[in-house]
Amino acid sequence: MELKESDIRKLSELARVSLEGEEASLLDSMREIIGYFEVLNELKTEVVEPMSGGTSLVNRFRDDAAGWSYQGLGREGFSSEEGESLKTPPVFGESNA
């Protein structure tokens, strides 16, 4: 299927892409890109089951259930706390806090 310039201009309008000035020189490239979908249409996909999204894989490392977590571990490595925040020594220079 050969695309006319008017077809490509309409597609660019729908995509809200301006084809003025330098961009107009890209019309041949756009024809090639859109024409590539004709090649893809030749693929035999009748035996491929459609996907409705997601995956059927299952997390085999642990159950996805509420329970023990890592929250709070490692707090002993910090010098002080302020509310729920952990304070660290300044990296550059002196602390103004």
N, C-alpha and C positions, 0 to 999 in steps of 0.2 A: 504494500500500500504506500503510494507516494504521498507525502505530506506537502501541502501547499503552504506558502508563506502566510496566507491568511489563517490556516489551521494553527500554525505555530504561534502566531501573534495572539490568537484567541486563547491558546493554552497559557501563554505568558500572562495574559490579562487575568485569567482565572487564578493563576498562581501568584498574582500581584508582583510580577517581575517585569521591570521596565526593559524594553528592547530598543532603546534609543542610542544613537551614537555608536560607540565601540561595540556595545552588546549586539547590535544588529549584525555584526560580522560573524556572530556565533550561530547564525541560523543553520548553516550547513552542519555544524557539530550537533545541534539539537535534532536535526533530521536523522543523523546517524544514531544518536542515543535512543530516540523514540522508535526508530526503525528496528533497533535491536530487540524490541519486544515482539516483533514478528518472528524472529528466530526462536525466542522463548516459547512462542505459541506452537512451535513444531514439536516440542517435547511431548512424549507420551506419558500422561499422568493418570490414565484411567485406573491403574492398579494401585495408586498411592492413596492411602486412607487420609481423608481430610482431618486436620487438627483443629480443635475448637479452642486451643490455647493451653498454656501451662504444660506440664509434663506429668507422666505417670511414675516418675522416679520417686523412691521413698528414701528418706534419710536413714541410712543404715548404721549410723554411729551412735545415736541415742534417741530415746523417745522424745517427742516434742510435747513435753508436759511441764507444768509448773512444779517448781521444787527448788533444790539447792542451786545457788548461782555463785559466780565469782565476785559479786558485789561486796565491797568492803575489804577484800583481801589486798594486802600490800600497803595498808595504811601505816604500818609500823615503820616504813621507810621514810616517812615525812616528819619533819621537825615539829610542826604545829598544825593545828586545825583552826578554822574560823567558820563556825556554823557547820554546814555540810561540805565546805570547801577545804582542800588541803593546801597548805602554804609551803612553798619551796624557797630555798635561798636564792637571792638574785643571781642572774647569769652574768649580767654586765654591770659592774659598778656597785654602788651602795643602794640599799633599799630605802625609799622614802616613806614606807608604810609604818 
